[in-house]
Each structure stands twice: as structure tokens, then as C-alpha cells.
Amino acid sequence: MKDLEEAIIKAGLEEKVELLHFIDAFSDELDQYPQIVMKIENMEIGIPAVCFGEEVIVEDKIDIEKIVQALKELS
């Protein structure tokens, strides 16, 4: 995750870092995202996955470039 944080800072998106909240598969906080939980349980998405709300940004592996691009597109 340090690489992701460094890439976000390098892209000049420091203010968006606080929008990120990391929740692991065993966290009670995952209950806040029932559609994501259902997709994981139904094997519709692979883990690890990075989601912004209910939107899946990357799955099966952490693609830092895709995550940074998605952050750039957030308004």
C-alpha cells in the first residue's frame, strides 16, 4: 500500500488520499457495502479488489495506475 500512497502523491492527488478507506475481507465495515459482498460471494469479482463505494476499480490484483486514474476522475 505504500507504493499506492506514493503514486497518489506523485500524481498530485494528496487531497484524495483521505477519500481512501482500506477495508479487509474480514472487517465488519465491509457490511456497509452489501453489493460488493454479494459480488465477492457470487465470485463475480476476484479479490483483492479496490472499490470506490460500490464501483469496482480493479480486481484480482492491485493495479496502481488504474487506481490513480480513477482518483483523477473523481470530482
C-alpha positions in Angstrom: 0.0 0.0 0.0 3.0 2.3 0.4 3.5 2.1 -3.3 -0.1 3.2 -3.9 0.3 6.1 -1.5 3.5 7.2 -3.2 1.9 7.0 -6.6 -1.1 9.1 -5.5 1.2 11.8 -4.0 3.4 11.8 -7.2 0.2 12.4 -9.3 -0.6 15.4 -7.1 -3.7 13.9 -5.6 -2.8 14.1 -1.9 -6.1 15.6 -1.0 -7.8 12.5 -2.4 -5.8 10.1 -0.2 -8.2 10.8 2.7 -11.1 9.5 0.5 -9.5 6.1 0.6 -10.5 3.7 3.3 -9.0 0.3 3.3 -11.3 -2.5 4.5 -10.1 -6.1 4.5 -12.3 -9.1 3.8 -12.8 -9.8 7.5 -13.7 -6.3 8.6 -17.2 -5.6 10.0 -17.1 -2.4 7.9 -17.5 -4.5 4.8 -21.2 -4.8 5.8 -21.6 -1.2 4.6 -21.2 -2.4 1.1 -23.7 -5.3 0.6 -23.5 -5.2 -3.2 -19.7 -5.7 -3.1 -20.1 -8.5 -0.5 -22.6 -10.2 -2.8 -20.3 -9.9 -5.8 -17.5 -11.5 -3.8 -19.7 -14.3 -2.5 -21.0 -15.0 -6.0 -17.5 -15.0 -7.4 -18.4 -12.1 -9.7 -15.3 -10.2 -8.7 -11.9 -11.5 -7.6 -10.0 -10.4 -4.5 -8.1 -8.4 -3.7 -10.4 -5.8 -5.1 -10.3 -2.0 -5.0 -13.7 -0.3 -4.9 -14.8 3.2 -4.6 -18.2 2.9 -2.9 -20.0 0.2 -4.9 -17.8 0.7 -8.0 -15.1 -1.9 -8.6 -12.0 -0.3 -9.9 -9.6 -3.2 -10.0 -9.8 -6.9 -9.0 -7.6 -9.9 -8.7 -4.5 -7.7 -8.4 -3.7 -4.2 -7.3 -3.2 -2.0 -10.4 -1.8 1.2 -9.1 -2.2 3.1 -12.4 -5.9 2.2 -12.6 -6.5 3.4 -9.1 -4.7 6.7 -9.6 -6.6 7.2 -12.9 -9.9 6.6 -11.1 -8.9 9.1 -8.4 -8.2 11.7 -11.0 -11.7 11.1 -12.4 -13.4 11.6 -9.0 -15.0 15.1 -8.8 
